[in-house]
Amino acid sequence: MADQTSAKEKVSLKRIYYFFVLLLIAQSAFAGVQRKIIVAKNGKADFNSIQAAINSLSDSAVEARIIYIKSGIYDEKIYIEKHNIILEGESREGVIITQSIARDEWRCLHNDDWGVATMNIDGNDITLKNITIRNSFGFDFKEEVTINCPQDTIAKEKKLRKDGHQMALRTMHGTRLKAINCHFLAFGGDTVSPWSVENGMFYFKDCVMEGGVDFYCPRGWAYAENCKFITHTGPAAIWHDGSKYEDSKTVLKNCTFEGYDGFKLGRFHRDAQFYLINCVFAYNMANEDIYLVKTSNIIKWGRRVYYYNCHRKTGDDFEWHKNNINQRSLNIDPSTINATWVFKDRWKPEQDQ
């Protein structure tokens, strides 16, 4: 009887042992699955506002935290001061984050641009996917108005215009910002303003951007691929500031440009470096190259605007965007120009999509 009891106990202990082994394996597998925080305007979700979901996170984490946003119109101004976050929408057309903000009005009461945009970012390693971010001020505009402006040193007032600066996205000091399949829109200028001339690295893929003067205006290093640029107003669509380091550059690859009759491609008034590869220009674009604005800034490294395999959609190509990628003894193989080439070993955004 003692031997039988002992055998039963051994079998029982083995079963308990295997149960805990399986439990540990299951827990380990579950730990490898990243939990998404769900945001929805209505229905079952963790939060009903995007900002509340962001606020719930710690300042940073080793693994990226995913906030999954269900379709809806989110009337929110977003502030991101934390690191390593993915905002992923259910669809680009379905998830719309919107505000109506005139930068001129904001700066009448504030000393800087923090809060001037629909989405304000001051964190590193932020990814945006399948989202529309809109500043509707210019689209909502009815008539010019003059407002009191305490920050104005002379007139103490400011006239708000339909085509004034209206930022959908504004970064402060953050770097390694990635946007995939997003739509950024405003009517006026500076729609997409990823600004950090010191160490800014910005990656855009399959995005639509639209606005007025300089509505795509990165500082530092930027790469945009398969993006569409739509110009509503203003003397230039794209702009770049690479004045801190000679290697800073903005690359636009496989992108298209369209807009009002006679819209202009781009301009700069600080040291800049443009590369346009395999881009297509609308027939009604102005016959004018990316140009230097009259400025008191010293341009240390000269004019650096490079084209390869760029064409008008219909009609003859303009002379100024003929291939010149190898001028100034650059000796660059255009096929090697990609995000890795832009950011070198500091960041490889293509590898972690």
C-alpha positions as CSV (number, residue, x, y, z in Angstrom):
1,M,0.0,0.0,0.0
2,A,2.8,2.4,0.8
3,D,4.5,1.7,-2.5
4,Q,1.2,2.4,-4.4
5,T,0.7,5.7,-2.5
6,S,4.2,6.7,-3.2
7,A,3.7,6.0,-7.0
8,K,0.5,8.0,-7.0
9,E,2.1,10.9,-5.3
10,K,5.0,10.9,-7.8
11,V,2.5,11.0,-10.7
12,S,0.6,13.9,-9.1
13,L,3.9,15.8,-8.5
14,K,4.8,15.3,-12.2
15,R,1.5,16.6,-13.3
16,I,1.9,19.7,-11.1
17,Y,5.4,20.2,-12.4
18,Y,4.3,20.0,-16.1
19,F,1.4,22.3,-15.4
20,F,3.7,25.0,-14.1
21,V,6.1,24.5,-16.9
22,L,3.3,25.0,-19.4
23,L,2.0,28.0,-17.5
24,L,5.5,29.6,-17.6
25,I,5.7,28.9,-21.3
26,A,2.3,30.5,-21.9
27,Q,3.2,33.5,-19.8
28,S,6.5,34.0,-21.7
29,A,4.6,33.8,-25.1
30,F,2.0,36.3,-23.8
31,A,4.7,38.6,-22.7
32,G,6.1,38.7,-26.3
33,V,2.7,39.8,-27.6
34,Q,2.5,43.6,-27.4
35,R,-0.7,44.8,-25.9
36,K,-2.5,47.7,-27.7
37,I,-4.2,50.5,-25.9
38,I,-7.5,51.0,-27.7
39,V,-9.0,54.5,-28.2
40,A,-12.6,54.9,-29.6
41,K,-15.1,57.7,-29.7
42,N,-17.9,55.3,-28.9
43,G,-18.0,51.7,-27.9
44,K,-15.7,49.4,-26.0
45,A,-12.2,50.9,-25.5
46,D,-9.6,51.7,-23.0
47,F,-10.0,55.5,-23.6
48,N,-12.3,57.7,-25.6
49,S,-9.6,60.4,-26.2
50,I,-6.1,60.1,-27.7
51,Q,-4.6,62.4,-25.2
52,A,-5.9,60.4,-22.3
53,A,-4.3,57.3,-23.7
54,I,-0.9,59.1,-24.1
55,N,-1.2,60.5,-20.6
56,S,-1.6,57.0,-19.2
57,L,1.9,55.9,-20.4
58,S,5.2,56.2,-18.6
59,D,7.6,58.7,-20.0
60,S,9.6,56.0,-21.9
61,A,9.9,52.3,-22.3
62,V,12.2,49.8,-24.0
63,E,9.4,48.5,-26.2
64,A,7.3,50.8,-28.3
65,R,3.8,51.3,-26.8
66,I,1.0,51.0,-29.3
67,I,-2.1,53.2,-29.1
68,Y,-4.7,51.9,-31.6
69,I,-7.2,54.5,-32.7
70,K,-10.6,53.4,-34.0
71,S,-12.3,55.4,-36.8
72,G,-13.8,58.7,-35.7
73,I,-13.3,62.5,-35.8
74,Y,-11.1,63.4,-32.8
75,D,-11.5,67.1,-32.0
76,E,-8.3,67.2,-30.0
77,K,-5.0,69.1,-29.7
78,I,-2.4,66.4,-29.1
79,Y,0.7,66.9,-27.0
80,I,3.4,64.2,-27.0
81,E,6.3,64.7,-24.5
82,K,7.0,61.0,-24.0
83,H,9.2,58.6,-26.0
84,N,8.7,55.3,-28.0
85,I,5.0,55.5,-28.9
86,I,3.1,54.3,-31.9
87,L,-0.2,56.0,-32.8
88,E,-1.9,53.6,-35.3
89,G,-5.2,54.5,-36.8
90,E,-7.8,52.0,-38.1
91,S,-7.6,53.7,-41.5
92,R,-6.2,57.0,-42.8
93,E,-9.6,58.1,-44.1
94,G,-11.4,57.0,-40.9
95,V,-9.2,58.5,-38.2
96,I,-9.2,62.3,-38.3
97,I,-7.5,64.4,-35.6
98,T,-8.5,68.0,-36.1
99,Q,-8.1,71.5,-34.7
100,S,-8.5,75.1,-36.0
101,I,-5.3,77.1,-35.1
102,A,-3.7,80.2,-36.5
103,R,-0.1,80.4,-35.6
104,D,-0.2,84.2,-35.7
105,E,-2.9,84.2,-33.0
106,W,-1.2,81.6,-30.9
107,R,2.1,83.5,-30.8
108,C,0.2,86.7,-29.7
109,L,-0.2,85.0,-26.3
110,H,2.7,82.5,-26.1
111,N,6.5,82.8,-26.3
112,D,7.1,79.7,-28.5
113,D,5.4,77.2,-30.8
114,W,4.6,74.6,-28.2
115,G,0.9,74.0,-28.8
116,V,0.7,75.8,-32.1
117,A,-0.2,72.7,-34.1
118,T,-2.9,70.0,-34.1
119,M,-0.2,67.5,-33.1
120,N,2.7,68.8,-31.0
121,I,5.6,66.4,-30.5
122,D,8.6,66.8,-28.2
123,G,9.5,63.1,-27.8
124,N,11.8,60.7,-29.6
125,D,10.9,57.6,-31.5
126,I,7.3,58.5,-32.3
127,T,5.5,56.6,-35.1
128,L,2.3,57.7,-36.8
129,K,0.4,55.2,-39.0
130,N,-2.9,55.4,-40.9
131,I,-4.0,58.8,-39.5
132,T,-5.3,62.1,-40.9
133,I,-4.0,65.2,-39.0
134,R,-5.8,68.4,-40.0
135,N,-5.5,72.1,-39.1
136,S,-8.8,73.4,-40.5
137,F,-8.3,77.2,-39.8
138,G,-7.8,78.1,-43.5
139,F,-10.7,75.9,-44.7
140,D,-13.0,77.4,-42.0
141,F,-11.9,81.0,-42.7
142,K,-14.6,83.5,-43.4
143,E,-12.9,86.9,-43.4
144,E,-9.7,88.7,-42.3
145,V,-9.8,89.9,-38.7
146,T,-7.5,92.0,-36.6
147,I,-6.8,90.8,-33.1
148,N,-5.0,92.3,-30.1
149,C,-1.5,90.9,-29.9
150,P,0.4,91.7,-26.7
151,Q,3.5,89.9,-28.1
152,D,3.8,92.2,-31.1
153,T,6.5,94.8,-30.3
154,I,5.2,97.5,-32.5
155,A,1.5,97.5,-33.5
156,K,0.3,95.3,-30.6
157,E,-2.2,93.8,-33.1
158,K,-2.1,91.1,-35.8
159,K,-4.2,90.5,-38.9
160,L,-5.3,86.9,-39.3
161,R,-5.3,85.7,-42.9
162,K,-6.6,82.6,-44.7
163,D,-3.2,81.7,-46.0
164,G,-1.2,82.4,-42.8
165,H,0.8,79.7,-41.0
166,Q,-1.3,76.7,-39.9
167,M,0.6,73.7,-38.6
168,A,-0.9,70.3,-38.5
169,L,2.3,68.7,-37.2
170,R,5.0,70.5,-35.3
171,T,8.0,68.9,-33.5
172,M,10.2,70.7,-31.1
173,H,13.4,68.9,-30.1
174,G,12.2,65.3,-30.9
175,T,14.0,63.0,-33.3
176,R,13.4,59.8,-35.1
177,L,9.8,60.7,-36.1
178,K,8.2,58.3,-38.6
179,A,4.9,58.8,-40.5
180,I,3.5,56.0,-42.7
181,N,0.3,56.3,-44.7
182,C,-0.7,59.6,-43.1
183,H,-2.5,62.7,-44.4
184,F,-1.4,66.1,-43.2
185,L,-3.5,69.0,-44.3
186,A,-4.0,72.7,-43.9
187,F,-4.7,75.6,-46.3
188,G,-1.9,77.8,-45.1
189,G,1.8,77.5,-44.6
190,D,4.1,75.1,-42.5
191,T,1.6,72.2,-42.4
192,V,4.3,69.7,-41.7
193,S,7.0,71.3,-39.5
194,P,9.5,68.7,-38.2
195,W,12.0,71.1,-36.7
196,S,15.3,70.2,-35.1
197,V,18.2,71.4,-37.1
198,E,20.6,70.0,-34.5
199,N,19.7,66.3,-34.6
200,G,16.3,65.9,-36.3
201,M,15.7,62.8,-38.3
202,F,12.3,62.4,-40.0
203,Y,10.9,59.7,-42.2
204,F,7.7,59.9,-44.3
205,K,6.3,57.1,-46.5
206,D,3.0,56.9,-48.5
207,C,1.8,60.2,-47.0
208,V,-0.3,63.0,-48.5
209,M,0.7,66.6,-47.5
210,E,-1.1,69.7,-48.5
211,G,-1.0,73.4,-47.6
212,G,0.4,76.8,-48.5
213,V,3.9,78.3,-48.4
214,D,6.6,75.9,-47.3
215,F,4.0,73.4,-46.2
216,Y,6.6,70.7,-46.0
217,C,9.6,72.3,-44.2
218,P,11.9,69.9,-42.3
219,R,15.0,70.9,-40.5
220,G,18.0,68.5,-40.2
221,W,17.7,65.2,-42.0
222,A,14.4,64.1,-43.8
223,Y,13.4,61.4,-46.1
224,A,10.0,61.2,-47.9
225,E,9.1,58.4,-50.3
226,N,5.9,57.8,-52.3
227,C,4.4,60.9,-51.0
228,K,1.9,63.3,-52.7
229,F,2.3,67.1,-52.2
230,I,-0.7,69.4,-52.9
231,T,-0.1,73.2,-53.0
232,H,-3.1,75.4,-52.2
233,T,-1.4,78.8,-52.1
234,G,1.9,80.5,-51.5
235,P,5.3,80.9,-53.3
236,A,6.7,77.5,-52.6
237,A,5.7,74.0,-51.6
238,I,8.9,72.5,-50.0
239,W,11.7,74.1,-47.9
240,H,14.7,72.9,-45.9
241,D,17.0,74.1,-43.2
242,G,20.2,72.2,-43.0
243,S,22.3,75.0,-41.7
244,K,23.8,73.3,-38.7
245,Y,25.7,70.5,-40.4
246,E,26.9,70.3,-44.0
247,D,25.6,66.7,-44.3
248,S,22.0,67.6,-43.4
249,K,19.6,67.0,-46.3
250,T,16.0,66.4,-47.4
251,V,15.4,63.6,-49.9
252,L,12.1,63.2,-51.8
253,K,11.9,60.0,-53.7
254,N,9.1,58.7,-56.0
255,C,7.0,61.7,-54.9
256,T,4.4,63.7,-56.9
257,F,3.6,67.4,-56.9
258,E,0.4,69.2,-57.9
259,G,-1.4,72.4,-57.0
260,Y,-2.9,75.6,-58.3
261,D,-1.9,77.0,-61.7
262,G,1.6,78.3,-61.5
263,F,2.5,76.8,-58.1
264,K,6.3,76.7,-57.4
265,L,8.3,73.7,-56.2
266,G,10.4,75.0,-53.4
267,R,12.7,77.6,-51.8
268,F,15.3,78.1,-49.0
269,H,16.8,81.0,-47.1
270,R,19.3,79.1,-45.0
271,D,21.8,76.5,-46.0
272,A,19.8,73.6,-47.5
273,Q,20.4,70.4,-49.4
274,F,17.6,69.0,-51.7
275,Y,17.6,65.6,-53.5
276,L,14.6,64.8,-55.7
277,I,14.7,61.3,-57.2
278,N,12.1,59.8,-59.6
279,C,9.6,62.6,-58.9
280,V,6.7,63.7,-61.1
281,F,5.6,67.3,-61.5
282,A,2.1,68.4,-62.6
283,Y,1.9,70.1,-66.0
284,N,0.7,73.4,-64.4
285,M,3.7,73.8,-62.1
286,A,5.7,77.0,-62.7
287,N,8.8,76.8,-64.8
288,E,11.0,77.8,-61.8
289,D,13.7,75.9,-60.0
290,I,14.0,75.7,-56.2
291,Y,15.2,79.2,-55.4
292,L,17.1,81.1,-52.8
293,V,15.1,83.8,-51.1
294,K,16.8,87.1,-50.6
295,T,18.3,86.8,-47.1
296,S,20.9,88.2,-44.7
297,N,21.9,84.6,-43.8
298,I,25.3,83.6,-45.0
299,I,25.0,80.5,-47.3
300,K,28.2,78.7,-46.4
301,W,27.9,75.6,-48.7
302,G,26.5,77.1,-51.8
303,R,23.5,76.0,-53.8
304,R,22.8,72.3,-53.3
305,V,19.7,71.2,-55.3
306,Y,20.0,67.8,-57.1
307,Y,17.6,66.0,-59.4
308,Y,17.5,62.5,-61.0
309,N,14.9,61.1,-63.3
310,C,12.3,63.8,-62.5
311,H,9.7,64.6,-65.2
312,R,6.5,66.6,-65.8
313,K,3.4,64.5,-65.9
314,T,2.6,65.7,-69.4
315,G,4.4,68.0,-71.8
316,D,8.1,68.7,-72.2
317,D,10.4,68.6,-69.2
318,F,11.9,71.9,-67.9
319,E,15.6,72.4,-68.4
320,W,16.3,73.0,-64.7
321,H,15.3,69.6,-63.4
322,K,17.5,67.5,-65.7
323,N,19.8,65.0,-64.1
324,N,22.6,66.7,-62.1
325,I,23.2,64.2,-59.3
326,N,26.8,63.9,-60.2
327,Q,27.7,67.5,-60.3
328,R,30.3,68.9,-57.8
329,S,32.0,65.5,-58.0
330,L,29.4,63.9,-55.7
331,N,29.8,60.6,-57.5
332,I,26.5,59.2,-56.1
333,D,24.7,56.2,-57.5
334,P,21.0,57.3,-57.5
335,S,19.9,53.7,-56.8
336,T,21.7,53.8,-53.4
337,I,19.7,56.9,-52.2
338,N,17.4,55.6,-49.6
339,A,16.6,56.2,-45.9
340,T,19.7,54.3,-44.8
341,W,21.8,56.6,-47.0
342,V,20.2,59.7,-45.5
343,F,20.5,58.7,-41.8
344,K,23.5,56.4,-42.1
345,D,24.1,54.2,-39.0
346,R,22.3,56.6,-36.7
347,W,18.8,55.3,-37.6
348,K,17.3,52.7,-40.0
349,P,13.6,53.3,-40.0
350,E,12.9,50.9,-42.9
351,Q,14.0,47.9,-40.9
352,D,11.4,48.3,-38.1
353,Q,8.2,48.9,-40.0
